[in-house]
């Protein structure tokens, strides 16, 4: 369940090319910046405008005047970036996405229709199509001992070689309010995370995560 094709519908992002040669989605994290710089220069001027240094915003997107956006960044069509959002750079915000009040993004790909609407931190992460993070839920992207992040699936370990890696959410994942996704968390498609959860490792697709010892399949 860890492979890119198991987790993500690549037809639902402007960044599909970024993932084409990535067996696992976290392998793209070091290439987001360069990809944006390359793609941005090719975006059609009738749909996108370049604002500031290396920031491309769709003309149909709604960006509140109080939002801060650092490049490189692409904000796709009909996205909404709300009051006091803080985009620190190397961010792809997909079509119809919502980036809400006081949300912070850094080195991320948000697929189309992702919602991070209230006080979220999302760093060094990939959020699949229609993924939603409840108010106050965050990705924790650095281990407390500063060692490299490992993805765990049962007894198996996948070495990522990354010091900074937050989470990968598959398509249609729902994360409950005030949850923490610890470094290297991978949540399979169509799964739900209970509010106030501390999640690490992997959550199978089609599951409800209540706690680490209580993960059940949806009926």
N, C-alpha and C positions, 0 to 999 in steps of 0.2 A: 504493500500500500504506500510505499515511500516514493515511488517514481513519479516524475512529473505527469505522465499520462494517467496515472491512477488518481491524481489529486485535482488536476486543473484542466479546464476546457480552453485551449489556446485560441479558439475562435472568439473569445470574449475579452480580448485585450489588444490594445494598440502595440503592445510589446511582445507579440507572439514570436517574432524572430529571435528575441533575446533567449528564449527557452528552447529553441529548436534542437540544439546540440547538448542540452543539459539533461542527463539521465535523472538527476535529482534536483528539485527546484532551488535548493539553497546554493547550488553551484553558480547561479547567476549573480549572487549578491556583490561580488567583486567587480562585475561588469556593468552595473546599472548606470553609473555616471557616464562612461564612454558611449554606451548605447544611446542614451538620451541626446548627447551632443551630436552623434551621427544622425539619428532619426529626426531631431528637431529641424535640421537644415533642409530636410526633404518635405516637411509638412506643407500642404497647400495654403497659399496666402489668402484664398477666398474663405477658408474655414478657421485658420489660426492666425494669431498675430504674435510677434515677438516683442516682449516687454522686458526691459532691463537686460541684464546679462544672462543669456542662455535660459530664458524662461519663455516657453511657448504656451499660450492659453487660447483655447477654442473660443471663437467669438460668441458661441451660444452658451458658454459657461458663465456662471454667476459667481463673482468673487467680491466679497465684502471689502470695502476700503480699508478696514482695520486689519485684514489678514496680512501676514508677512510671508513672502515667497522668495526663497533663495534658489538660484540656479545651481546645477542644471535641473530643470523641471518641465514636465509636460502635463498639462491639465486638459483632458479630452472633452469632447462635446457634451453639453448639458450637465456637466458636473457643477456642484455647489460647494464653495469654500467659504465658510461662515466667519462670523465675528471673532477676531483675535486668534484664528488658526495660525499655526507656526510651522511652516514647511521649510526645513533646514537644508534642503537640496537633495539631489539624486533621488527624486521621487517621480513616479509615474502614477497619475490619478486618472482612472478610467472613466468611460462614459457613464453619466448618470450617478456618479459617486457623490457621497455627502461627506465632507470633512468639516466637522463641527466646531463649536465654540471651544477655544483653548486646546484643541487637539494638536499634538506635535507629531510630525512625520520626519523620518530621516532614512535615506537609503532603502526605499521600499517600492514595491509594485502593487498597486491596488487594481485588481481586475475590474471590469465594468460592474456597475450597480453595487459596489461595496459601500457599506455605511459604517463610518467611525464618527458618530455624531456628537458625542458628549465626553469631554475630558479624557480622551484616550492618548496613550503614547504608543506609537508603532515605529519601531526601529529595526533595520536589518531584517526585514520580514517580507513575506509574500502572502497576500490575501486574495483568495480565489473569488470567482464570480458569485455575486450576491452574498458574500460573507458579511456578517454583521457583528460588531463588538458593542456590547451594552455599555452604559454609562460607567466611566471609571475603570474599565478593563484595560489592561496594558500588556505589552510584550516586554519581558526582561531580556536584554540582549547580551549581557556579559555575566559570566559566572563570578561568584564572589571571590573565588581563589584565582581568577584571571587565567585559568587553563583553557585549552581549546575545547570547543563545544563538540559533544558527541551526541548523536541521535540514537536513542534506544528503542528497539522494538522487541518486546519480550526479552529473551536472553541475548539477542543480537545487538551489536554495536556498529554504528556507521561513523567512522572518523570523518569529520567535515574539514579539518584543517583551519577552521575559522575561530578567531577569538570573539568576534561579534556576530551572533546569529540569534535572532529572537524566535520567530515562529513561522510556520507555514500553515495556513488555513485552507483546506480544500473548498471546493465550490459549495455554496449554501450552508456554510457552518454558522451556527449561532453561539456567541459567547456571552454568558450572563454577566450582569453588572458586577463591577469591582473584583473581577477575576484577574489572576496573574498567570500569564503564559511564560513559564520559565525557559531559559535558553535551550534551543534545540527541540522545542515542542512541535509536533506535527499532528494535525487534527484532520482525519479523513472526511471525505465528502458527506454532506447531509447529517452531520453530527451536532449535538447540542451540549454545551457546557453549562452546568448549574452556576448560578450566581455565587460569588465569594469563593470560587474554587482556586486552588493552586495546582496548576497542571504542569507535568513534566513527562517527557517520553512521548509515546504515540497513543492516539485515540483512534480506534478502528472506525471505518466509515459506517454511517447509519447507526451511530451509538448515542446513548445519553450518558454523559460523564457526571456522576454524582460526587464521587471522590475516588482516590486512587484504587481503593478496594471495592468499588461499586460502579462498574461500567456495564451498562446493559444495552442490548440491541433494541432498537425501536420495533414496536409491533407492526 
